[in-house]
């Protein structure tokens, strides 16, 4: 590495850390003013507010808006270099534009690696503490509003509930069917099932069991029976953001389990998985766009470049949200929905690069 490389890397990383640190302070101040009433009403301890909530909020926020601030950092200090004619001097000394980009990509790699480390090892446990705090002191108690719940709890075993009350752990209009070789072997129907916290089993009330063996049929009924079912109350009391508390191995296992039970939210979980790779990769794309846009002097100065940069950065975030909604509410493949914005903006980045290099 040459002095030029270290000079640009220091400017890049320094501006990035400074800008994101500054905005974190501002966001915390606004967030605190918004949630102060909740903290006071529910008597949240000061230590929990600082260490359980805001301390664990910081890595989540850095990763969430890291790409945006990379773009802002690149636009800001590169425009300043262009205004001071530093870039003209660098290119006039025989350095090609491609070589000029080298320290930008080194810096982008450092930030992308840092982002991946955050996503895999820092943010999941931090989110667990933060979300537990939100459940206790900020959000209203979770209420399961799902209707007509269908699940496969084991291979060939399917359950149905009309609704589930997670406050009392009761499933209404419960039925369970067992299949072998695509043949129905037994069917249980009951008014409701309730979780017994003492025996850790389900109590099935007012049940009716129909067992089939070829042409033979056996019918059993009763008032109450205990049953061990591969189904637990926690399966019905989790918000969708529970995936934010899982590392990649846990997330893969969770997705496999949700596929087995036939969850309707598979797309949401897959989007969370694919985003963990797409977001770090976007660092390189946005950095290239930023350098290409701001490496020349403009009449409007730094302000024009920053304004254009913000427009592109926010449009990128908007595209991410739009395609996420497509994947969640339609049949669009989650992998494609997550990577389409990166592909589109990679093409834009290549266009600006070709234009700037001339």
C-alpha positions as CSV (number, residue, x, y, z in Angstrom):
1,X,0.0,0.0,0.0
2,X,1.1,3.5,-0.8
3,X,0.6,6.8,1.0
4,X,-2.3,7.5,-1.3
5,X,-4.0,4.4,-0.2
6,X,-3.6,5.0,3.5
7,X,-4.7,8.6,3.0
8,X,-8.0,7.6,1.3
9,X,-8.6,4.7,3.7
10,X,-8.2,7.0,6.7
11,X,-10.6,9.6,5.2
12,X,-13.1,6.9,4.2
13,X,-13.2,5.0,7.5
14,X,-12.8,8.2,9.6
15,X,-15.7,10.0,7.9
16,X,-17.9,6.8,8.1
17,X,-17.3,6.3,11.8
18,X,-17.8,10.0,12.6
19,X,-21.0,10.4,10.5
20,X,-22.6,7.2,11.9
21,X,-21.5,8.0,15.4
22,X,-23.1,11.5,15.1
23,X,-26.4,10.2,13.8
24,X,-26.6,7.5,16.4
25,X,-26.4,10.1,19.1
26,X,-29.2,12.1,17.4
27,X,-31.4,9.0,16.9
28,X,-31.0,8.0,20.5
29,X,-32.0,11.5,21.7
30,X,-35.2,11.4,19.5
31,X,-36.0,7.8,20.4
32,X,-35.6,8.5,24.1
33,X,-38.0,11.5,23.9
34,X,-40.5,9.4,22.1
35,X,-40.4,6.4,24.5
36,X,-39.9,8.4,27.7
37,X,-43.6,8.0,28.7
38,X,-43.4,4.2,28.2
39,X,-40.3,4.0,30.4
40,X,-41.9,6.1,33.1
41,X,-45.3,4.3,33.0
42,X,-43.7,0.8,33.2
43,X,-41.0,1.9,35.6
44,X,-38.1,0.7,33.5
45,X,-34.8,0.8,35.5
46,X,-32.2,3.3,34.2
47,X,-29.6,0.6,33.9
48,X,-31.9,-1.5,31.8
49,X,-32.7,1.5,29.5
50,X,-29.0,2.1,29.0
51,X,-27.4,-1.3,28.8
52,X,-30.3,-3.6,27.8
53,X,-31.9,-1.3,25.3
54,X,-29.7,1.5,23.9
55,X,-26.4,-0.4,24.3
56,X,-27.8,-3.3,22.2
57,X,-29.6,-0.8,19.8
58,X,-26.4,0.6,18.5
59,X,-25.1,-2.5,16.5
60,X,-28.5,-3.0,15.1
61,X,-28.7,0.6,13.9
62,X,-25.2,0.5,12.5
63,X,-26.0,-2.5,10.4
64,X,-29.5,-1.3,9.4
65,X,-28.2,2.0,8.0
66,X,-24.5,1.2,7.4
67,X,-24.9,1.2,3.6
68,X,-26.5,4.6,3.6
69,X,-23.7,6.2,5.7
70,X,-21.0,4.5,3.6
71,X,-22.5,6.3,0.6
72,X,-22.7,9.6,2.5
73,X,-19.1,9.3,3.7
74,X,-17.7,8.5,0.2
75,X,-19.7,11.4,-1.4
76,X,-18.6,13.9,1.3
77,X,-14.9,13.4,1.5
78,X,-14.4,12.5,-2.2
79,X,-16.3,15.7,-3.2
80,X,-14.1,17.7,-0.8
81,X,-11.0,16.1,-2.5
82,X,-12.4,17.1,-5.9
83,X,-13.1,20.6,-4.8
84,X,-9.5,20.9,-3.5
85,X,-8.2,19.6,-6.9
86,X,-6.6,16.6,-5.1
87,X,-8.1,14.1,-7.5
88,X,-6.9,16.0,-10.5
89,X,-3.3,16.0,-9.0
90,X,-3.6,12.2,-8.3
91,X,-4.8,11.3,-11.8
92,X,-2.3,13.7,-13.4
93,X,0.5,11.9,-11.7
94,X,-0.1,8.8,-13.7
95,X,-2.5,7.0,-11.4
96,X,-5.4,5.4,-13.3
97,X,-9.0,5.8,-12.2
98,X,-9.1,2.0,-11.6
99,X,-6.1,2.2,-9.4
100,X,-7.6,5.2,-7.6
101,X,-10.5,3.0,-6.6
102,X,-8.3,0.5,-4.9
103,X,-8.3,2.0,-1.4
104,X,-12.1,2.6,-1.6
105,X,-12.6,-1.1,-2.2
106,X,-10.2,-2.0,0.7
107,X,-12.2,0.3,3.0
108,X,-15.5,-1.2,1.7
109,X,-14.1,-4.7,2.4
110,X,-13.3,-3.8,5.9
111,X,-16.8,-2.4,6.5
112,X,-18.5,-5.3,4.8
113,X,-16.4,-7.8,7.0
114,X,-17.3,-5.8,10.1
115,X,-21.0,-5.8,9.0
116,X,-20.9,-9.6,8.5
117,X,-19.3,-10.1,12.0
118,X,-22.0,-7.9,13.5
119,X,-24.8,-9.9,11.7
120,X,-23.5,-13.3,12.7
121,X,-22.1,-12.9,16.2
122,X,-23.0,-9.5,17.7
123,X,-26.5,-8.5,16.6
124,X,-28.4,-11.7,17.3
125,X,-27.6,-11.9,21.1
126,X,-27.9,-8.1,21.3
127,X,-31.3,-8.2,19.6
128,X,-32.5,-10.9,22.0
129,X,-31.8,-8.6,25.0
130,X,-33.2,-5.5,23.2
131,X,-36.4,-7.3,22.1
132,X,-37.0,-8.7,25.5
133,X,-36.7,-5.2,26.9
134,X,-39.2,-3.9,24.3
135,X,-41.7,-6.7,25.2
136,X,-41.5,-5.8,28.9
137,X,-41.4,-2.0,28.8
138,X,-42.5,-0.7,25.4
139,X,-44.8,-3.0,23.4
140,X,-48.2,-4.3,24.3
141,X,-48.4,-7.9,25.2
142,X,-48.3,-10.1,22.2
143,X,-51.7,-11.5,21.1
144,X,-52.0,-14.3,18.6
145,X,-54.7,-13.3,16.1
146,X,-54.1,-16.2,13.6
147,X,-57.2,-18.0,12.4
148,X,-57.6,-21.5,10.9
149,X,-54.1,-22.6,11.9
150,X,-52.8,-25.6,10.0
151,X,-49.5,-27.3,11.0
152,X,-47.6,-30.4,10.3
153,X,-46.0,-31.3,13.7
154,X,-44.4,-34.5,12.6
155,X,-44.1,-36.4,9.4
156,X,-47.6,-37.5,8.5
157,X,-49.2,-35.8,11.5
158,X,-51.3,-32.7,10.9
159,X,-53.1,-30.5,13.4
160,X,-55.7,-27.8,13.0
161,X,-57.1,-25.1,15.3
162,X,-59.7,-22.5,14.6
163,X,-57.9,-20.0,16.8
164,X,-55.3,-19.9,19.7
165,X,-55.4,-17.8,22.8
166,X,-51.8,-17.3,23.9
167,X,-52.8,-15.7,27.2
168,X,-54.3,-18.9,28.5
169,X,-52.6,-21.3,26.1
170,X,-55.8,-22.7,24.7
171,X,-56.5,-23.9,21.1
172,X,-60.1,-24.0,20.0
173,X,-61.8,-26.5,17.7
174,X,-58.7,-28.7,17.7
175,X,-58.2,-31.7,15.4
176,X,-55.3,-33.9,14.6
177,X,-54.9,-36.3,11.7
178,X,-52.3,-39.1,11.3
179,X,-51.4,-40.5,7.8
180,X,-49.3,-43.5,6.8
181,X,-48.5,-43.9,3.1
182,X,-51.1,-41.2,2.3
183,X,-53.8,-43.2,4.1
184,X,-55.7,-41.7,7.0
185,X,-55.1,-43.8,10.1
186,X,-56.7,-41.8,12.8
187,X,-58.4,-38.5,13.4
188,X,-59.0,-36.7,16.7
189,X,-61.5,-33.9,17.1
190,X,-62.0,-31.9,20.3
191,X,-63.6,-28.7,21.5
192,X,-60.3,-27.3,22.7
193,X,-56.8,-28.2,24.0
194,X,-55.0,-26.5,26.8
195,X,-51.4,-26.6,27.9
196,X,-50.8,-28.0,31.4
197,X,-47.9,-26.2,33.0
198,X,-47.5,-28.9,35.7
199,X,-47.3,-32.0,33.5
200,X,-46.0,-30.1,30.4
201,X,-48.6,-31.9,28.3
202,X,-51.7,-30.9,26.4
203,X,-55.1,-31.6,27.9
204,X,-57.6,-32.5,25.2
205,X,-61.2,-31.7,26.2
206,X,-64.4,-33.3,24.9
207,X,-62.5,-35.4,22.4
208,X,-63.6,-37.9,19.7
209,X,-61.1,-40.3,18.2
210,X,-61.7,-42.2,15.0
211,X,-59.1,-45.0,14.3
212,X,-59.0,-46.7,10.9
213,X,-57.4,-50.0,10.0
214,X,-58.4,-51.0,6.5
215,X,-62.1,-51.7,6.6
216,X,-62.1,-51.7,10.4
217,X,-63.0,-48.6,12.4
218,X,-62.8,-47.9,16.1
219,X,-64.3,-44.9,17.8
220,X,-63.2,-43.6,21.2
221,X,-64.6,-40.5,23.0
222,X,-64.2,-38.9,26.4
223,X,-64.1,-35.7,28.5
224,X,-60.4,-35.2,29.1
225,X,-57.2,-36.9,28.0
226,X,-53.5,-35.9,28.4
227,X,-51.4,-36.1,25.3
228,X,-47.8,-35.5,24.3
229,X,-47.8,-33.6,21.0
230,X,-44.8,-32.1,19.3
231,X,-46.3,-28.7,19.7
232,X,-45.6,-26.1,22.4
233,X,-47.1,-22.8,23.5
234,X,-44.0,-20.9,22.5
235,X,-44.8,-21.8,18.9
236,X,-47.7,-19.5,19.1
237,X,-46.3,-16.6,21.1
238,X,-43.4,-15.5,18.9
239,X,-43.4,-12.3,16.8
240,X,-41.9,-12.5,13.3
241,X,-38.9,-10.5,14.4
242,X,-37.7,-13.5,16.6
243,X,-35.5,-14.4,13.6
244,X,-33.4,-11.3,14.4
245,X,-32.2,-13.0,17.5
246,X,-30.8,-16.0,15.7
247,X,-27.3,-16.6,14.2
248,X,-27.1,-18.2,10.8
249,X,-27.0,-21.8,12.1
250,X,-30.0,-21.2,14.3
251,X,-31.9,-19.4,11.5
252,X,-31.3,-22.3,9.1
253,X,-32.6,-24.8,11.6
254,X,-35.6,-22.6,12.4
255,X,-36.5,-22.2,8.7
256,X,-36.3,-26.0,8.2
257,X,-38.6,-26.5,11.1
258,X,-41.0,-23.8,9.8
259,X,-41.1,-25.5,6.4
260,X,-41.9,-28.8,8.0
261,X,-44.9,-27.4,9.9
262,X,-46.1,-25.5,6.8
263,X,-45.7,-21.9,8.2
264,X,-47.1,-19.1,6.1
265,X,-44.2,-16.8,6.9
266,X,-41.4,-18.8,5.2
267,X,-40.8,-15.9,2.8
268,X,-40.2,-13.5,5.7
269,X,-37.7,-15.8,7.3
270,X,-35.9,-16.5,4.0
271,X,-35.7,-12.7,3.3
272,X,-34.0,-12.2,6.7
273,X,-31.5,-15.0,5.8
274,X,-30.6,-13.6,2.3
275,X,-30.4,-10.0,3.6
276,X,-27.4,-11.0,5.8
277,X,-25.4,-11.6,2.7
278,X,-26.9,-8.9,0.4
279,X,-26.4,-6.0,2.7
280,X,-22.6,-6.4,3.2
281,X,-22.2,-6.8,-0.6
282,X,-24.1,-3.5,-1.2
283,X,-21.1,-1.8,0.4
284,X,-19.0,-2.2,-2.7
285,X,-21.8,-1.1,-5.1
286,X,-22.7,2.1,-3.2
287,X,-19.0,3.0,-2.7
288,X,-18.4,2.7,-6.4
289,X,-21.4,4.9,-7.2
290,X,-20.3,7.4,-4.6
291,X,-16.7,7.7,-6.0
292,X,-17.9,7.9,-9.6
293,X,-20.4,10.6,-8.8
294,X,-18.2,12.8,-6.7
295,X,-14.7,12.5,-8.2
296,X,-15.2,15.5,-10.5
297,X,-15.8,19.2,-9.6
298,X,-19.4,20.4,-10.1
299,X,-20.8,23.9,-10.1
300,X,-23.0,23.2,-7.2
301,X,-20.1,22.0,-5.1
302,X,-20.3,19.4,-2.4
303,X,-23.9,20.1,-1.7
304,X,-25.1,18.9,-5.1
305,X,-23.2,15.7,-4.8
306,X,-24.5,15.0,-1.3
307,X,-28.0,15.7,-2.4
308,X,-27.7,13.4,-5.4
309,X,-26.0,10.8,-3.3
310,X,-28.8,10.9,-0.7
311,X,-31.4,10.5,-3.5
312,X,-29.7,7.4,-4.8
313,X,-29.1,5.9,-1.3
314,X,-32.7,6.4,-0.3
315,X,-33.9,5.0,-3.6
316,X,-31.8,1.9,-3.0
317,X,-33.5,1.5,0.5
318,X,-36.9,2.0,-1.2
319,X,-36.2,-0.7,-3.8
320,X,-35.2,-3.1,-1.0
321,X,-38.5,-2.5,0.8
322,X,-40.6,-2.7,-2.4
323,X,-39.1,-6.1,-3.4
324,X,-39.3,-7.3,0.2
325,X,-43.1,-6.6,0.1
326,X,-43.3,-8.4,-3.3
327,X,-41.7,-11.5,-1.8
328,X,-43.8,-11.4,1.3
329,X,-47.2,-10.8,-0.3
330,X,-46.7,-12.6,-3.6
331,X,-45.0,-15.6,-5.1
332,X,-41.7,-13.8,-5.9
333,X,-38.7,-15.8,-4.9
334,X,-37.1,-14.3,-1.7
335,X,-33.6,-14.8,-3.0
336,X,-34.4,-12.8,-6.2
337,X,-36.3,-10.1,-4.3
338,X,-33.3,-9.5,-2.0
339,X,-30.7,-9.4,-4.8
340,X,-32.6,-7.6,-7.5
341,X,-31.8,-4.1,-5.9
342,X,-28.1,-5.0,-5.8
343,X,-28.1,-6.2,-9.4
344,X,-29.9,-3.0,-10.6
345,X,-27.6,-0.7,-8.7
346,X,-24.5,-2.7,-9.8
347,X,-25.5,-1.9,-13.3
348,X,-25.9,1.8,-12.3
349,X,-22.6,1.7,-10.6
350,X,-20.9,0.3,-13.7
351,X,-22.5,3.0,-15.8
352,X,-21.2,5.8,-13.5
353,X,-17.8,4.2,-13.4
354,X,-17.5,4.0,-17.1
355,X,-18.5,7.7,-17.3
356,X,-16.2,8.8,-14.6
357,X,-13.2,6.9,-15.9
358,X,-13.3,8.8,-19.2
